[in-house]
């Protein structure tokens, strides 16, 4: 039954969160998810900055004028 498995998972996670069982706590999982999102956003910002650098370097190059 799916409901039994769901209940078992909730109990297991509660044990992990309470520190009585090994595993990733809910708080740690949420922090990792937040950091993954931030990492993705920073990678995207880096790509934009790299492209802007190439563009502006080309604009400032006197050989292009």
N, CA, C and O atoms as a Maestro MAE file, in Angstrom:
{
 s_m_m2io_version
 :::
 2.0.0
}

f_m_ct {
 s_m_title
 :::
 protein
 m_atom[260] {
  # First column is atom index #
  i_m_mmod_type
  r_m_x_coord
  r_m_y_coord
  r_m_z_coord
  i_m_residue_number
  s_m_chain_name
  s_m_pdb_residue_name
  s_m_pdb_atom_name
  i_m_atomic_number
  :::
  1 25 0.836 -1.191 0.000 1 A "UNK " " N  " 7
  2 3 0.000 0.000 0.000 1 A "UNK " " CA " 6
  3 2 0.875 1.247 0.000 1 A "UNK " " C  " 6
  4 15 1.895 1.326 0.684 1 A "UNK " " O  " 8
  5 25 0.448 2.185 -0.768 2 A "UNK " " N  " 7
  6 3 1.205 3.427 -0.877 2 A "UNK " " CA " 6
  7 2 1.150 4.243 0.405 2 A "UNK " " C  " 6
  8 15 2.139 4.873 0.780 2 A "UNK " " O  " 8
  9 25 0.010 4.240 1.079 3 A "UNK " " N  " 7
  10 3 -0.127 5.043 2.303 3 A "UNK " " CA " 6
  11 2 0.787 4.515 3.412 3 A "UNK " " C  " 6
  12 15 1.304 5.302 4.206 3 A "UNK " " O  " 8
  13 25 0.993 3.214 3.479 4 A "UNK " " N  " 7
  14 3 1.915 2.648 4.469 4 A "UNK " " CA " 6
  15 2 3.344 3.092 4.185 4 A "UNK " " C  " 6
  16 15 4.088 3.456 5.095 4 A "UNK " " O  " 8
  17 25 3.710 3.056 2.920 5 A "UNK " " N  " 7
  18 3 5.064 3.468 2.538 5 A "UNK " " CA " 6
  19 2 5.262 4.958 2.822 5 A "UNK " " C  " 6
  20 15 6.328 5.363 3.285 5 A "UNK " " O  " 8
  21 25 4.257 5.760 2.552 6 A "UNK " " N  " 7
  22 3 4.330 7.194 2.834 6 A "UNK " " CA " 6
  23 2 4.516 7.425 4.326 6 A "UNK " " C  " 6
  24 15 5.365 8.218 4.732 6 A "UNK " " O  " 8
  25 25 3.737 6.748 5.131 7 A "UNK " " N  " 7
  26 3 3.850 6.883 6.587 7 A "UNK " " CA " 6
  27 2 5.231 6.433 7.054 7 A "UNK " " C  " 6
  28 15 5.838 7.074 7.913 7 A "UNK " " O  " 8
  29 25 5.726 5.337 6.492 8 A "UNK " " N  " 7
  30 3 7.060 4.833 6.838 8 A "UNK " " CA " 6
  31 2 8.128 5.876 6.504 8 A "UNK " " C  " 6
  32 15 9.050 6.104 7.287 8 A "UNK " " O  " 8
  33 25 7.996 6.502 5.342 9 A "UNK " " N  " 7
  34 3 8.947 7.551 4.946 9 A "UNK " " CA " 6
  35 2 8.891 8.747 5.888 9 A "UNK " " C  " 6
  36 15 9.932 9.302 6.241 9 A "UNK " " O  " 8
  37 25 7.701 9.150 6.297 10 A "UNK " " N  " 7
  38 3 7.560 10.269 7.228 10 A "UNK " " CA " 6
  39 2 8.225 9.959 8.562 10 A "UNK " " C  " 6
  40 15 8.924 10.796 9.132 10 A "UNK " " O  " 8
  41 25 7.994 8.737 9.051 11 A "UNK " " N  " 7
  42 3 8.598 8.332 10.321 11 A "UNK " " CA " 6
  43 2 10.115 8.319 10.184 11 A "UNK " " C  " 6
  44 15 10.819 8.817 11.062 11 A "UNK " " O  " 8
  45 25 10.614 7.766 9.115 12 A "UNK " " N  " 7
  46 3 12.072 7.709 8.870 12 A "UNK " " CA " 6
  47 2 12.650 9.118 8.826 12 A "UNK " " C  " 6
  48 15 13.689 9.377 9.434 12 A "UNK " " O  " 8
  49 25 11.997 10.026 8.119 13 A "UNK " " N  " 7
  50 3 12.504 11.396 8.023 13 A "UNK " " CA " 6
  51 2 12.449 12.083 9.379 13 A "UNK " " C  " 6
  52 15 13.348 12.854 9.716 13 A "UNK " " O  " 8
  53 25 11.418 11.819 10.152 14 A "UNK " " N  " 7
  54 3 11.320 12.398 11.502 14 A "UNK " " CA " 6
  55 2 12.476 11.892 12.367 14 A "UNK " " C  " 6
  56 15 13.019 12.647 13.174 14 A "UNK " " O  " 8
  57 25 12.855 10.629 12.205 15 A "UNK " " N  " 7
  58 3 13.984 10.082 12.952 15 A "UNK " " CA " 6
  59 2 15.295 10.742 12.536 15 A "UNK " " C  " 6
  60 15 16.138 11.056 13.377 15 A "UNK " " O  " 8
  61 25 15.455 10.947 11.242 16 A "UNK " " N  " 7
  62 3 16.653 11.632 10.740 16 A "UNK " " CA " 6
  63 2 16.690 13.053 11.281 16 A "UNK " " C  " 6
  64 15 17.721 13.510 11.773 16 A "UNK " " O  " 8
  65 25 15.559 13.750 11.188 17 A "UNK " " N  " 7
  66 3 15.494 15.137 11.667 17 A "UNK " " CA " 6
  67 2 15.759 15.236 13.164 17 A "UNK " " C  " 6
  68 15 16.324 16.223 13.636 17 A "UNK " " O  " 8
  69 25 15.348 14.207 13.911 18 A "UNK " " N  " 7
  70 3 15.555 14.199 15.363 18 A "UNK " " CA " 6
  71 2 16.984 13.780 15.731 18 A "UNK " " C  " 6
  72 15 17.391 13.889 16.888 18 A "UNK " " O  " 8
  73 25 17.729 13.308 14.752 19 A "UNK " " N  " 7
  74 3 19.098 12.888 15.012 19 A "UNK " " CA " 6
  75 2 19.225 11.464 15.511 19 A "UNK " " C  " 6
  76 15 20.302 11.059 15.950 19 A "UNK " " O  " 8
  77 25 18.161 10.706 15.452 20 A "UNK " " N  " 7
  78 3 18.209 9.321 15.926 20 A "UNK " " CA " 6
  79 2 18.476 8.325 14.807 20 A "UNK " " C  " 6
  80 15 18.637 7.132 15.065 20 A "UNK " " O  " 8
  81 25 18.526 8.800 13.576 21 A "UNK " " N  " 7
  82 3 18.834 7.939 12.432 21 A "UNK " " CA " 6
  83 2 19.746 8.716 11.482 21 A "UNK " " C  " 6
  84 15 19.635 9.937 11.370 21 A "UNK " " O  " 8
  85 25 20.653 8.002 10.795 22 A "UNK " " N  " 7
  86 3 21.535 8.701 9.856 22 A "UNK " " CA " 6
  87 2 20.773 9.131 8.610 22 A "UNK " " C  " 6
  88 15 19.775 8.520 8.229 22 A "UNK " " O  " 8
  89 25 21.253 10.171 7.999 23 A "UNK " " N  " 7
  90 3 20.649 10.640 6.758 23 A "UNK " " CA " 6
  91 2 20.664 12.149 6.673 23 A "UNK " " C  " 6
  92 15 21.175 12.834 7.558 23 A "UNK " " O  " 8
  93 25 20.098 12.651 5.602 24 A "UNK " " N  " 7
  94 3 20.038 14.092 5.346 24 A "UNK " " CA " 6
  95 2 18.770 14.640 5.983 24 A "UNK " " C  " 6
  96 15 17.666 14.178 5.692 24 A "UNK " " O  " 8
  97 25 18.938 15.624 6.851 25 A "UNK " " N  " 7
  98 3 17.776 16.212 7.507 25 A "UNK " " CA " 6
  99 2 16.986 17.069 6.520 25 A "UNK " " C  " 6
  100 15 17.492 17.455 5.466 25 A "UNK " " O  " 8
  101 25 15.761 17.352 6.878 26 A "UNK " " N  " 7
  102 3 14.917 18.216 6.053 26 A "UNK " " CA " 6
  103 2 15.579 19.581 5.895 26 A "UNK " " C  " 6
  104 15 15.572 20.157 4.807 26 A "UNK " " O  " 8
  105 25 16.144 20.089 6.969 27 A "UNK " " N  " 7
  106 3 16.815 21.398 6.927 27 A "UNK " " CA " 6
  107 2 18.010 21.373 5.980 27 A "UNK " " C  " 6
  108 15 18.212 22.307 5.204 27 A "UNK " " O  " 8
  109 25 18.801 20.305 6.046 28 A "UNK " " N  " 7
  110 3 19.959 20.180 5.152 28 A "UNK " " CA " 6
  111 2 19.507 20.070 3.695 28 A "UNK " " C  " 6
  112 15 20.098 20.680 2.804 28 A "UNK " " O  " 8
  113 25 18.465 19.294 3.465 29 A "UNK " " N  " 7
  114 3 17.945 19.130 2.111 29 A "UNK " " CA " 6
  115 2 17.479 20.471 1.549 29 A "UNK " " C  " 6
  116 15 17.776 20.805 0.402 29 A "UNK " " O  " 8
  117 25 16.753 21.232 2.354 30 A "UNK " " N  " 7
  118 3 16.265 22.540 1.912 30 A "UNK " " CA " 6
  119 2 17.420 23.495 1.646 30 A "UNK " " C  " 6
  120 15 17.372 24.277 0.696 30 A "UNK " " O  " 8
  121 25 18.455 23.438 2.473 31 A "UNK " " N  " 7
  122 3 19.631 24.292 2.276 31 A "UNK " " CA " 6
  123 2 20.355 23.918 0.988 31 A "UNK " " C  " 6
  124 15 20.790 24.791 0.237 31 A "UNK " " O  " 8
  125 25 20.483 22.605 0.732 32 A "UNK " " N  " 7
  126 3 21.126 22.172 -0.512 32 A "UNK " " CA " 6
  127 2 20.326 22.633 -1.729 32 A "UNK " " C  " 6
  128 15 20.905 23.076 -2.722 32 A "UNK " " O  " 8
  129 25 19.019 22.533 -1.658 33 A "UNK " " N  " 7
  130 3 18.171 22.969 -2.768 33 A "UNK " " CA " 6
  131 2 18.338 24.467 -2.994 33 A "UNK " " C  " 6
  132 15 18.434 24.917 -4.136 33 A "UNK " " O  " 8
  133 25 18.375 25.247 -1.898 34 A "UNK " " N  " 7
  134 3 18.555 26.696 -2.011 34 A "UNK " " CA " 6
  135 2 19.920 27.020 -2.624 34 A "UNK " " C  " 6
  136 15 20.032 27.910 -3.467 34 A "UNK " " O  " 8
  137 25 20.947 26.299 -2.200 35 A "UNK " " N  " 7
  138 3 22.293 26.540 -2.724 35 A "UNK " " CA " 6
  139 2 22.410 26.134 -4.193 35 A "UNK " " C  " 6
  140 15 23.115 26.788 -4.961 35 A "UNK " " O  " 8
  141 25 21.726 25.061 -4.586 36 A "UNK " " N  " 7
  142 3 21.736 24.671 -6.002 36 A "UNK " " CA " 6
  143 2 21.105 25.755 -6.874 36 A "UNK " " C  " 6
  144 15 21.618 26.079 -7.945 36 A "UNK " " O  " 8
  145 25 19.992 26.308 -6.404 37 A "UNK " " N  " 7
  146 3 19.337 27.388 -7.157 37 A "UNK " " CA " 6
  147 2 20.238 28.609 -7.252 37 A "UNK " " C  " 6
  148 15 20.361 29.225 -8.311 37 A "UNK " " O  " 8
  149 25 20.863 28.950 -6.138 38 A "UNK " " N  " 7
  150 3 21.757 30.116 -6.131 38 A "UNK " " CA " 6
  151 2 22.951 29.872 -7.040 38 A "UNK " " C  " 6
  152 15 23.379 30.769 -7.766 38 A "UNK " " O  " 8
  153 25 23.489 28.658 -6.998 39 A "UNK " " N  " 7
  154 3 24.609 28.299 -7.851 39 A "UNK " " CA " 6
  155 2 24.236 28.437 -9.329 39 A "UNK " " C  " 6
  156 15 25.013 28.960 -10.127 39 A "UNK " " O  " 8
  157 25 23.052 27.967 -9.679 40 A "UNK " " N  " 7
  158 3 22.581 28.068 -11.063 40 A "UNK " " CA " 6
  159 2 22.453 29.525 -11.478 40 A "UNK " " C  " 6
  160 15 22.865 29.904 -12.574 40 A "UNK " " O  " 8
  161 25 21.877 30.344 -10.595 41 A "UNK " " N  " 7
  162 3 21.714 31.766 -10.888 41 A "UNK " " CA " 6
  163 2 23.070 32.438 -11.067 41 A "UNK " " C  " 6
  164 15 23.230 33.268 -11.962 41 A "UNK " " O  " 8
  165 25 24.042 32.095 -10.236 42 A "UNK " " N  " 7
  166 3 25.373 32.685 -10.335 42 A "UNK " " CA " 6
  167 2 26.095 32.240 -11.606 42 A "UNK " " C  " 6
  168 15 26.807 33.030 -12.227 42 A "UNK " " O  " 8
  169 25 25.912 30.971 -11.995 43 A "UNK " " N  " 7
  170 3 26.510 30.507 -13.252 43 A "UNK " " CA " 6
  171 2 25.938 31.280 -14.437 43 A "UNK " " C  " 6
  172 15 26.670 31.677 -15.345 43 A "UNK " " O  " 8
  173 25 24.614 31.491 -14.417 44 A "UNK " " N  " 7
  174 3 23.980 32.247 -15.493 44 A "UNK " " CA " 6
  175 2 24.491 33.684 -15.519 44 A "UNK " " C  " 6
  176 15 24.750 34.231 -16.591 44 A "UNK " " O  " 8
  177 25 24.637 34.295 -14.348 45 A "UNK " " N  " 7
  178 3 25.157 35.666 -14.279 45 A "UNK " " CA " 6
  179 2 26.593 35.713 -14.803 45 A "UNK " " C  " 6
  180 15 26.970 36.655 -15.501 45 A "UNK " " O  " 8
  181 25 27.389 34.703 -14.469 46 A "UNK " " N  " 7
  182 3 28.767 34.640 -14.964 46 A "UNK " " CA " 6
  183 2 28.798 34.566 -16.487 46 A "UNK " " C  " 6
  184 15 29.607 35.237 -17.127 46 A "UNK " " O  " 8
  185 25 27.925 33.758 -17.064 47 A "UNK " " N  " 7
  186 3 27.879 33.642 -18.523 47 A "UNK " " CA " 6
  187 2 27.530 34.985 -19.162 47 A "UNK " " C  " 6
  188 15 28.132 35.376 -20.161 47 A "UNK " " O  " 8
  189 25 26.571 35.676 -18.591 48 A "UNK " " N  " 7
  190 3 26.181 36.991 -19.109 48 A "UNK " " CA " 6
  191 2 27.360 37.952 -19.028 48 A "UNK " " C  " 6
  192 15 27.630 38.690 -19.975 48 A "UNK " " O  " 8
  193 25 28.060 37.943 -17.903 49 A "UNK " " N  " 7
  194 3 29.206 38.841 -17.731 49 A "UNK " " CA " 6
  195 2 30.338 38.499 -18.698 49 A "UNK " " C  " 6
  196 15 30.997 39.399 -19.220 49 A "UNK " " O  " 8
  197 25 30.570 37.215 -18.941 50 A "UNK " " N  " 7
  198 3 31.599 36.820 -19.903 50 A "UNK " " CA " 6
  199 2 31.253 37.335 -21.297 50 A "UNK " " C  " 6
  200 15 32.109 37.868 -22.003 50 A "UNK " " O  " 8
  201 25 29.982 37.167 -21.685 51 A "UNK " " N  " 7
  202 3 29.559 37.630 -23.012 51 A "UNK " " CA " 6
  203 2 29.645 39.146 -23.113 51 A "UNK " " C  " 6
  204 15 30.034 39.678 -24.153 51 A "UNK " " O  " 8
  205 25 29.285 39.844 -22.043 52 A "UNK " " N  " 7
  206 3 29.375 41.305 -22.036 52 A "UNK " " CA " 6
  207 2 30.828 41.745 -22.133 52 A "UNK " " C  " 6
  208 15 31.138 42.723 -22.813 52 A "UNK " " O  " 8
  209 25 31.709 41.037 -21.464 53 A "UNK " " N  " 7
  210 3 33.133 41.369 -21.520 53 A "UNK " " CA " 6
  211 2 33.658 41.242 -22.941 53 A "UNK " " C  " 6
  212 15 34.368 42.123 -23.426 53 A "UNK " " O  " 8
  213 25 33.315 40.156 -23.602 54 A "UNK " " N  " 7
  214 3 33.750 39.954 -24.988 54 A "UNK " " CA " 6
  215 2 33.178 41.053 -25.877 54 A "UNK " " C  " 6
  216 15 33.889 41.609 -26.715 54 A "UNK " " O  " 8
  217 25 31.912 41.366 -25.699 55 A "UNK " " N  " 7
  218 3 31.276 42.402 -26.512 55 A "UNK " " CA " 6
  219 2 31.964 43.751 -26.317 55 A "UNK " " C  " 6
  220 15 32.338 44.407 -27.289 55 A "UNK " " O  " 8
  221 25 32.128 44.160 -25.067 56 A "UNK " " N  " 7
  222 3 32.702 45.483 -24.810 56 A "UNK " " CA " 6
  223 2 34.186 45.545 -25.151 56 A "UNK " " C  " 6
  224 15 34.683 46.600 -25.543 56 A "UNK " " O  " 8
  225 25 34.890 44.445 -25.011 57 A "UNK " " N  " 7
  226 3 36.293 44.419 -25.423 57 A "UNK " " CA " 6
  227 2 36.376 44.661 -26.927 57 A "UNK " " C  " 6
  228 15 37.264 45.373 -27.397 57 A "UNK " " O  " 8
  229 25 35.461 44.076 -27.670 58 A "UNK " " N  " 7
  230 3 35.428 44.298 -29.108 58 A "UNK " " CA " 6
  231 2 35.068 45.730 -29.454 58 A "UNK " " C  " 6
  232 15 35.617 46.295 -30.400 58 A "UNK " " O  " 8
  233 25 34.162 46.318 -28.709 59 A "UNK " " N  " 7
  234 3 33.761 47.713 -28.937 59 A "UNK " " CA " 6
  235 2 34.912 48.670 -28.654 59 A "UNK " " C  " 6
  236 15 35.040 49.696 -29.322 59 A "UNK " " O  " 8
  237 25 35.737 48.350 -27.688 60 A "UNK " " N  " 7
  238 3 36.835 49.231 -27.293 60 A "UNK " " CA " 6
  239 2 38.096 49.019 -28.124 60 A "UNK " " C  " 6
  240 15 39.020 49.830 -28.070 60 A "UNK " " O  " 8
  241 25 38.138 47.945 -28.884 61 A "UNK " " N  " 7
  242 3 39.310 47.654 -29.702 61 A "UNK " " CA " 6
  243 2 39.391 48.660 -30.843 61 A "UNK " " C  " 6
  244 15 38.485 48.731 -31.674 61 A "UNK " " O  " 8
  245 25 40.482 49.449 -30.890 62 A "UNK " " N  " 7
  246 3 40.600 50.477 -31.948 62 A "UNK " " CA " 6
  247 2 40.641 49.887 -33.354 62 A "UNK " " C  " 6
  248 15 40.366 50.597 -34.321 62 A "UNK " " O  " 8
  249 25 40.972 48.628 -33.489 63 A "UNK " " N  " 7
  250 3 41.000 48.009 -34.818 63 A "UNK " " CA " 6
  251 2 39.597 47.852 -35.393 63 A "UNK " " C  " 6
  252 15 39.439 47.661 -36.599 63 A "UNK " " O  " 8
  253 25 38.578 47.930 -34.540 64 A "UNK " " N  " 7
  254 3 37.201 47.774 -35.002 64 A "UNK " " CA " 6
  255 2 36.581 49.099 -35.409 64 A "UNK " " C  " 6
  256 15 35.411 49.139 -35.789 64 A "UNK " " O  " 8
  257 25 37.337 50.175 -35.336 65 A "UNK " " N  " 7
  258 3 36.754 51.501 -35.663 65 A "UNK " " CA " 6
  259 2 37.370 52.093 -36.888 65 A "UNK " " C  " 6
  260 15 36.996 53.193 -37.296 65 A "UNK " " O  " 8
  :::
 }
 m_bond[259] {
  # First column is bond index #
  i_m_from
  i_m_to
  i_m_order
  :::
  1 1 2 1
  2 2 3 1
  3 3 4 2
  4 3 5 1
  5 5 6 1
  6 6 7 1
  7 7 8 2
  8 7 9 1
  9 9 10 1
  10 10 11 1
  11 11 12 2
  12 11 13 1
  13 13 14 1
  14 14 15 1
  15 15 16 2
  16 15 17 1
  17 17 18 1
  18 18 19 1
  19 19 20 2
  20 19 21 1
  21 21 22 1
  22 22 23 1
  23 23 24 2
  24 23 25 1
  25 25 26 1
  26 26 27 1
  27 27 28 2
  28 27 29 1
  29 29 30 1
  30 30 31 1
  31 31 32 2
  32 31 33 1
  33 33 34 1
  34 34 35 1
  35 35 36 2
  36 35 37 1
  37 37 38 1
  38 38 39 1
  39 39 40 2
  40 39 41 1
  41 41 42 1
  42 42 43 1
  43 43 44 2
  44 43 45 1
  45 45 46 1
  46 46 47 1
  47 47 48 2
  48 47 49 1
  49 49 50 1
  50 50 51 1
  51 51 52 2
  52 51 53 1
  53 53 54 1
  54 54 55 1
  55 55 56 2
  56 55 57 1
  57 57 58 1
  58 58 59 1
  59 59 60 2
  60 59 61 1
  61 61 62 1
  62 62 63 1
  63 63 64 2
  64 63 65 1
  65 65 66 1
  66 66 67 1
  67 67 68 2
  68 67 69 1
  69 69 70 1
  70 70 71 1
  71 71 72 2
  72 71 73 1
  73 73 74 1
  74 74 75 1
  75 75 76 2
  76 75 77 1
  77 77 78 1
  78 78 79 1
  79 79 80 2
  80 79 81 1
  81 81 82 1
  82 82 83 1
  83 83 84 2
  84 83 85 1
  85 85 86 1
  86 86 87 1
  87 87 88 2
  88 87 89 1
  89 89 90 1
  90 90 91 1
  91 91 92 2
  92 91 93 1
  93 93 94 1
  94 94 95 1
  95 95 96 2
  96 95 97 1
  97 97 98 1
  98 98 99 1
  99 99 100 2
  100 99 101 1
  101 101 102 1
  102 102 103 1
  103 103 104 2
  104 103 105 1
  105 105 106 1
  106 106 107 1
  107 107 108 2
  108 107 109 1
  109 109 110 1
  110 110 111 1
  111 111 112 2
  112 111 113 1
  113 113 114 1
  114 114 115 1
  115 115 116 2
  116 115 117 1
  117 117 118 1
  118 118 119 1
  119 119 120 2
  120 119 121 1
  121 121 122 1
  122 122 123 1
  123 123 124 2
  124 123 125 1
  125 125 126 1
  126 126 127 1
  127 127 128 2
  128 127 129 1
  129 129 130 1
  130 130 131 1
  131 131 132 2
  132 131 133 1
  133 133 134 1
  134 134 135 1
  135 135 136 2
  136 135 137 1
  137 137 138 1
  138 138 139 1
  139 139 140 2
  140 139 141 1
  141 141 142 1
  142 142 143 1
  143 143 144 2
  144 143 145 1
  145 145 146 1
  146 146 147 1
  147 147 148 2
  148 147 149 1
  149 149 150 1
  150 150 151 1
  151 151 152 2
  152 151 153 1
  153 153 154 1
  154 154 155 1
  155 155 156 2
  156 155 157 1
  157 157 158 1
  158 158 159 1
  159 159 160 2
  160 159 161 1
  161 161 162 1
  162 162 163 1
  163 163 164 2
  164 163 165 1
  165 165 166 1
  166 166 167 1
  167 167 168 2
  168 167 169 1
  169 169 170 1
  170 170 171 1
  171 171 172 2
  172 171 173 1
  173 173 174 1
  174 174 175 1
  175 175 176 2
  176 175 177 1
  177 177 178 1
  178 178 179 1
  179 179 180 2
  180 179 181 1
  181 181 182 1
  182 182 183 1
  183 183 184 2
  184 183 185 1
  185 185 186 1
  186 186 187 1
  187 187 188 2
  188 187 189 1
  189 189 190 1
  190 190 191 1
  191 191 192 2
  192 191 193 1
  193 193 194 1
  194 194 195 1
  195 195 196 2
  196 195 197 1
  197 197 198 1
  198 198 199 1
  199 199 200 2
  200 199 201 1
  201 201 202 1
  202 202 203 1
  203 203 204 2
  204 203 205 1
  205 205 206 1
  206 206 207 1
  207 207 208 2
  208 207 209 1
  209 209 210 1
  210 210 211 1
  211 211 212 2
  212 211 213 1
  213 213 214 1
  214 214 215 1
  215 215 216 2
  216 215 217 1
  217 217 218 1
  218 218 219 1
  219 219 220 2
  220 219 221 1
  221 221 222 1
  222 222 223 1
  223 223 224 2
  224 223 225 1
  225 225 226 1
  226 226 227 1
  227 227 228 2
  228 227 229 1
  229 229 230 1
  230 230 231 1
  231 231 232 2
  232 231 233 1
  233 233 234 1
  234 234 235 1
  235 235 236 2
  236 235 237 1
  237 237 238 1
  238 238 239 1
  239 239 240 2
  240 239 241 1
  241 241 242 1
  242 242 243 1
  243 243 244 2
  244 243 245 1
  245 245 246 1
  246 246 247 1
  247 247 248 2
  248 247 249 1
  249 249 250 1
  250 250 251 1
  251 251 252 2
  252 251 253 1
  253 253 254 1
  254 254 255 1
  255 255 256 2
  256 255 257 1
  257 257 258 1
  258 258 259 1
  259 259 260 2
  :::
 }
}
